[in-house]
Amino acid sequence: MTQKDQQSYDQSLYPIHNRLFFRLFQLGNSLDRQCVNELGISSVHWAVLGALSRPQTNSVMSFTELTEYLDVSRQNLDGVLKRLEREGYVIRQIDTTDRR
């Protein structure tokens, strides 16, 4: 197959890729709505709970480790953790070696 034929073939797949991506996007939105309606927590909360429930965390993960793992700002994560703590999903403990 020549390079021109390959490019033409690749371009013919763009509509299929776009439809597939759009369907996956719709599915994600649908699952997010269902999660909020049935469980009362958002996908962001699920992401935090999923990060904390990994076997590598051994039930404890520092705030900094969590922000780095999720690649989110400290301010955004703080709000999510406060809500999860208020609803009894997580327990926050003060690190005695880090006074921040």
Secondary structure as UniProt FT lines:
FT   HELIX           3..12
FT   HELIX           14..39
FT   HELIX           43..52
FT   HELIX           55..57
FT   TURN            58..59
FT   HELIX           63..70
FT   HELIX           74..86
FT   TURN            87..88
FT   TURN            96..97
//
